[in-house]
Amino acid sequence: MDRLAFVAANAIAAQAQIRQNITHGIANVSTTGFKQSFASVTESFKADGAGISTRINPQNIPSDLVDLSGGSAIFTGQRLDIALNGNAVMGVTALDGASAYTRRGDLRINNQGALETGTGQLVRSDNGGAITIPVGLEVSIQEDGSIFGIDRTQVGPVQSVLIGKINMRDATGVLIERRIDGLFQVKGKPGEEIPTGEVTPTLKPQTLESSNINPVEYMIRLMDYARSFEHQVNLVKSAKQNDESGTSMLKPS
């Protein structure tokens, strides 16, 4: 009974991480540029301490490695909306001041004239600084991340002015993990820059990328989790009933 109940109870605790990942994914089905993480890995190890020495404790090892596979491209017509192609990521400055990356492309200009994401992180330029948009310019973003501005009020021929270039890196072959704030970083190396690779990252202007979460797949996974949870609970109940039956047999008549 000790071994059966112990394993079942610890399986229930370990599966809480799986449920958390599933519900987190479902909650972000409609989040712009959201990327799912790889599933947790279940490992078993011997539990030390009082009790039967054969007790094995299953444990889920969470993995926050990010799957950069693309979501659906949604054309919006908004000049500041972008969708990154392939495995490209965009450099931003997190609210704690650290360098990080994201796929979120719903950009806007804040009260200080700086370009930022929809969640308030400053977009970094190729030189690492913030991108400031002069007041009154009509902005357009090119496929290579270059940002141009046009002053419609100027006299004479209208000329485009290069304001800056968005910091983009190709993350192919780079292990990317999710930070606690939802941004991305190189696995185990907070704040480290992704080096410029052989592939030149590009983007789609006036377009947003949807989440790469498949809601049907995640609902099926949630149903499987519910069945597994019920099965583990029934195992604990069966172990309890068997123990009670064995105890009653030992009682003197």
Buried (B, 14 or more C-beta within 10 A) or exposed (E): BEBBBBBBBBBBEBBEBBBEBBEBBBEBBEBBBBBBBEBBEBEEEEBEEEEEEEBEBBBBEEBBEBEBEBBEEEEBEBBBBBBBBBBBBBBBBBEEEBBBBBBBBBBBBEEEEBBBBBBEBBBBBBEEEBBBBEEEBEBBBBEEBBBBBBBEEEEEEEEBEEBBBBBBBBBEEBEBBBBEEBBBBBBEEBEEBBEEBEBEBBBBBBBBBBBBBBEEEBEEBBEEBEEBBEEBEEBBEBBEEEBEEEEEEEEEE
